[in-house]
Structures are given as structure tokens and as C-alpha cells.
Amino acid sequence: MRTSDQHQQDAMSTMQPDATDESGQLRRIMARIGWAALTLLALIGVGAIGFYWIGDQHSWENAVYMTLITISTVGYGEGVPLTTFGAKIFAGVMSIAGLGVLTFLFTSLTVFFLEKDLDYSLRRRRMEKRIKKLRQHYIVCGFGRVGRNVAHELQKTGRPFVAIDPEQTNFEEYREKFPNLLYLHGDASDDDLLSGADITDAHGLFAVTGDDSRNLMIIITAKQLNPKLRIVARSHELRNVEKMRKAGADEVICPDFTGGMRMASAMVRPHVVGFLDEMLKSEKNLRVEEVVAPANFPATPMGKLRLRSPDYILIAVRANNDWTFNPDDQYLLRAGDVIVAMTSTEGRAEIEQHLLDMT
């Protein structure tokens, strides 16, 4: 049986960049152009020397002219008379070789000028293949300032995601810092685009565009494609929060309201806010995380689980709608209960693995 940690490693491995990146492809094209140009110059030199000795007057001007019209297969009048069989064979070989080199050179130049469009098509095709391999990933609809902050948190905590935004420039700026970014360009309320993000296998979706009406359409579309999907939405207006909940959003965040609450907290409980901020900045990527006991998990006392480690601290357990803070050793953990812990990414995976081992 595959563990959740293995699934996460498989999902994150699909986010690794391909060996053939954009700069490598460009370097190869430039190298092809360079070698083709050098070969062409060498061919002109060989042809000029050959026609110089073939001609009766030994004129370098006529030799170079004859080489150029032979290589390019233009077919003007012969600058150097071809009176012998050997001379005709030499001209024929130069013509064939020249045609091949020129074709290769102009093909490489064409690829170079079309490289951006070609690279975009190839990159999108590779990206779509990598997205199809994802399981239990997240979809970030809207890649503005809020969407990028969401993506940054997912990246820091080792959770795979796919970003969707109609503005290509938003991705290009972010891709410099995060070359592993998986994204799709277009309107996130489009059925085909969400299907392309593999919404049926996704764990959750963030509707965080700057337009409440678009976020509402994304919620409706996403719920139609995957009714079990968890959705967290952004709302500018408080009056739209209830509409989004009715449309299917599990949580709706109003930045103005949340920002006001955060400012009040910073005033009345500055040390708590400072602790949470420091936790986010920690090199260990500590977070307050939740882990759900598997469906076939047998009722087990917390003491028997021995969930003690330097990588995490248990805070509480949520069973149905009841919270138990700092549960003692006699507390029975059952299937579906949610463990809340302050932990690193590695600690979260360790707790998940420990619960799976108990099933």
C-alpha cells in the first residue's frame, strides 16, 4: 500500500523542471547556426581554391564568383569554364554540398526566430503531461499578489499546485524565482481549462482573482466538475460572502475584514502576532498543520500512538465539532478525527506515516 508521503513525493517529482529547458534549447540552436556558418565558409574556401586551379586565367575573383553561384545553385553564366570531366564532377559536388549546408543554415535561422513560439508550445505540452501526473494537488485561480502569496505558501510547505491566470506576464515574473511552476494561461472559469488542471484529482481550489463575480463563476464551475472539491475563495465585498458560500465555497476570506482583525491583534496581543510571524520566517518552515486519521484507523489511545518528536508539537484534536486541546494519553483517537500540530513539512509527513502504520 502506498503511503501519503510517497504520494506527495511522486506529486512533487512531477514539478521538477525537464532536462531540456529554454536556455539549453536556445544554446543548441545557436550552436547549430554557428557550425552551419563555419561549414559554409569552409565550403566557400574549398570551392574558391578548386575553381582557381580549374580556371585557365587563375583569377580569384572568378573563382569566388563561380563558388557562390554553384553553392547557391543560381545558374548564371560560368565564371570558370568547365571543360574537363573532373571539373564538372567538382562543380556538381560543390552544388550538392552547398545546397545541403544552406538548407540547414536557413532552417536553423528560422527555428531561432520562431524559438519563443516553439518553446511556448513545447513547454505547454510538457507542462500538461506533468499536470496529469499530479494527485491531491491544489489549483490557484488568479495569480496576482494574493495568488502568488498562496502559491508561495504551498511551495514552502511542499504541496503541489497548478496556477491559472489570463495574464501571461504574471507567470513570467514568478517563473524566474520558481522555475518548477506549473501553470495554465486563460480564464479559470472555463470548463476545459479546469479540466486541463486535472480538477477531478485535485484536493482543493483557491478562487483568488481580483473580481468577485469571476470568483463566483469559478466556484460554480469547479463544483460542477468536482462536487467533493474543497474551495477557498476571496471576496472584496462582505455582501458577496454569503453568495459564494451558497455557490459552494467552503471558506470565504474578505481581505479587508481579515486585515482589520490582524491590525487589532497586532495592537492588543503583539507577542502572539510576533510569534506567528516568526514561525512563518523560520528556516524549518514551521506551520500549524492538520492531519486527518485514515478511514480505517482503529480507535487508539493517544499514549499508545507515542506522537512525540522534535519535529512537531501536538496542539489539539477535533472530533466532529468538538475540540480537545492538549489531549492526554487516555484520549481515544478515531477515524476521521483531525490532529492539529505545530510542525515542519517533514513532521507532518511523519505523523501521516505513523497513523497509516497503525491501520
N, C-alpha and C positions, 0 to 999 in steps of 0.2 A: 504494500500500500504506500503510495506517495504521500509524503508529509507536506504540510503547508509551507515549510521552509524550502523544500525542494521546488514546489510550485512557484514560490517567489523568486528563487534563483533562476529558474527557467524563464520566467517572465522578464526579469531584469536582463538576462543574457540577450534577449531579442532587442534590447535597447542599445546594445553596443554597436559602434559605427562599423560599417563594412570596411574591408581592407582597401577597397578602391574608393578613395574619397575624391572630392572635387579637385584639390590641388594636385593629387597624384595623376589624375586623368589629364589635367592641363599640361603637366610636365611631360607626359608621354606624347601628347600631340605636338608640343614644341620640339621634342627630340626627333620626332618623325619629320617635321618640316626641316630641321637642321640637317639631318642626314640626307634628305632628298635634295636640298640645295647644294650640299657638298658633292653629292654624286653627279648632279647636273654640271657643276663647274669642272669636275674631273673629266666628265664625258666631253665637254666642250674643248678642254685642253688636249685630250687624246685625239679628238676629231681634227682639231686645228693642225696638230703635228702631222697626222696622217695625210690630210689633204695638201699640206705644204709640200710633202715629199712626192705626192702623186702628181701635182701640177708641174707643167714644164717650166713656168716662169718663177716658181718658188716664191710666190707672193703671200705674205702673212695676211694681208687684207682679204684676198680672195679665199684663203684657207679658212679664216674665221667665218666669212660670209657663207661659204659652202657648208660649214659645220652647222651654222644656225638654221639655214633653210632645210637641211637634211633632218636635223633633230626635230624641228617643228613640223616637218612634212608639208611645208608650204608649197613647194613645187615650182619656184621661179626658175629662171634660166640658170644653167650650171656655171658657177664662177670658176670651177676647175673641171676641165673636160675629163670624162670617164671613158678612157679609150681601151683599157685592159679589163680582163675578167676579174682580176684581183681588186681593182679599183671599184668595180661595180659591186662586188661582194662586200667590201669595206663600207661603202655608202649604204647598202641595204641593212647591214648590221647596226650601223650608227642610227639609221632611221627607226628600226625596231626598238633599240635600247632607249633612244631619245623619247619615243612615244610613251614607253613604259614609265620612265622617270618623270616626265611632265605630267602624266595622268596621276601618278602617286603624289606629286607635289601639289597639284591643284586640288586633289581630293582632300589632302591633309589641311590645306588652307581653308577649304570650305567647312570642314569639321571644326576648325579652330574658330571661325567666325560664328558658327552656329552652336558652339560648345555650351553656352549658357542654356539655350533652349533644350539641347540634347541632354545636358546634365540634369536639368529640372525634370524631364520626362523619366530618365533612368532612376533618379533619386526618388521620385514619387512611386515608381513601380516597386523599387526595393523596400520603400517605407510601407507600402500597402501589404507586402508579404510579411514584414516584421510585425505589423499590427495584427494580422490574422493569427499570429502565434501567441498573442497575449491572452491571459486568463485572469479574471478577477482584477482587472485594471480600472483606471478612472478616466473619465472624459471631461476635459476642461473646455467648456464652450464660452469663448470670449477670452482673448489673450492680451487684454490691456493691462493696466497696472495691477488691478485686483487679480486677474487670471494668472499673471506672471508670479505674483506672490503665492498664490495657491500652488502653482507648479513648482516653485522653489521649495515649499514645504514638503510636497510629495517626493521631490528629488532627494531632499535631505534625509527623509525617513525611509528611503528605499522602496517606494511604491511606484510601480509603472503607470504611465498615463499617456493619453493622446490629447493634443491640443487642437482646437478648431477655431479659426478666425477668418473673416473675409479680407483682412488686411495682410498681405504678404510681408510687408515691412516689419510687422510685429514679430514675425518668426525670424527674419534675418538678423535682427538686433539680438535676439535671445540665443540664437544658434551659435554665436561666437563664444558665449560663456558656457553653453550646454550643447556640445556637438551631438549628443545622443538623443536630442529632442525628436519625438515622433509627432507629426502634425499633419493636418489636412486643411487645405485652403478652400473656404467657402462659407455658406450660411449654415449654421449649426441646426437650424430648424428644418432643414431639408432631410427627408427620409433616407435618401440614398447616401448622403454624407454621414449620417449617424450609423447607418448600416456598415459603411466603409470603416468606421471607427470600431467595428465589432461590438456594437452595443448589447447584443444578446449575451455575450460572455463578460460584460463589464460588471464591476462591483458597485460603482456609483458614478454620478454625473454632477458637475458643477455648472449651473447656468449663471454666469457672472458677466454678461455683456453690460454695456452701459445703458441699455434700453429695456425698460420694464416690460413693454409689450413683446419684444423679441424673446426675453427670458420666459415669458408666459407661453409663447408658441413652442419654445424648446422643451419646456416641461410637458406640454400636451403631447407633442410628437414622441418624446422619449418614452413616456408612459404607455403609449400605444404600441411601441416596438418592444418594450420590455417592462411589463407591469410590476415586476419584482425589484426593479432598479431603485436604489436609494438616490434621492435628488436633494441637493442643497442649492438654493437659489439666492440671488442678490436682488434686493428691491430698493429703489431710491425713495419711493413714496410709501409711507406707512399704510395708506389706504389700499395699496395693492398686495399687501402681505397675505390677507385672507384669501384673495382671489388665487394667488399662487398655491396656497395650501389646498384649496378646493380642486385646483387643476392637477394636483398630485405631488407637489413638493413636500418632502419630509421635514425640511427645515428651511426657513426663510430668514436671511440676515439683512437688516437695514443698516448700512454703514453709518449713517448719521446718528441713529439711536445707539448703536454699539459704541461709536466713538465718544458719544456723550457719557455713556456709562464708564468707559475706560478713563476718561478725564476725571470723573468723580472719584473713581477708585484710586487714581494716582494721587489725589488730594488727601483722602481720608485713610487710605491704607498703602502708603508709599512703599513700605518694605515688602509687602506681598507682591505688588506690581513689579518691584525691582527684582525679586526672586524669579518671577515668571520670565521676565526679560532676560535675565542672566541664564536661565535654563535654555532658552532658545539660542543663545550665543555660544553655549558650551560646545567644546570640541567633541564631546561624547554624544552630541545630538540627543540629549535627554528630552523626553516628552512625557506628558500624561497620556498613556495609551490604554486601550481596552482590548481584551481578548475574550472571545466567547467560547464557553465549554462546548465541545462537539456534541452532536445529536445523540450519539450512542455512549456518552460519557456516564459511567456509573456514579451514583451518589457516594461521595468520598469526603471524609473529614479533612479540613484544611491542614491539620497537623500531619496527616499521612502523606499529603502531597509534597511537603517539605519544600515549599516555594520560597527558598532563601538564597539570595545571590547578591554579590556586589554590583551586578548589572541592573538590578531593579528593586523597587520597594513597593509592596502591596499597599494600596490605599483603601479600597472598598470593594464590595461585591454588590451587584444589582440583580435581584431575583424578582421577576415580574416587575412590579412598580415599587418595590421596597429596597431601600439602601441599607447596607450594613457596613459601617466604617470600621476599619482595622479589625477584621473578623478574627476570632480566636481559633485555637486548634480544634475545637469541637464543632465549628460551623460546617454544615454539610453543603458541599458544592455539588450542584446538579447540572444536568444537560441543559443548555440554553442560558445558564447564568453568565453574567458579564463580570469579568475581573478587571478592575481599574488599577493601574500601577504606574508609577513614575519609572521610566525605563529608557534604555537606549534601543536602537534598532535590533542589535544582537540579543538584548534581553527579551524583547518582545518575541522574537523567533524561538528563544529558549523556552519561554512559558508555553507557547503554542505546541512545541515539540513535546514538552513534558505532559501536557494534557492529552495529546494523541497517544503517547506511550501508555497511558492509563486505560485506554479504551480496549 
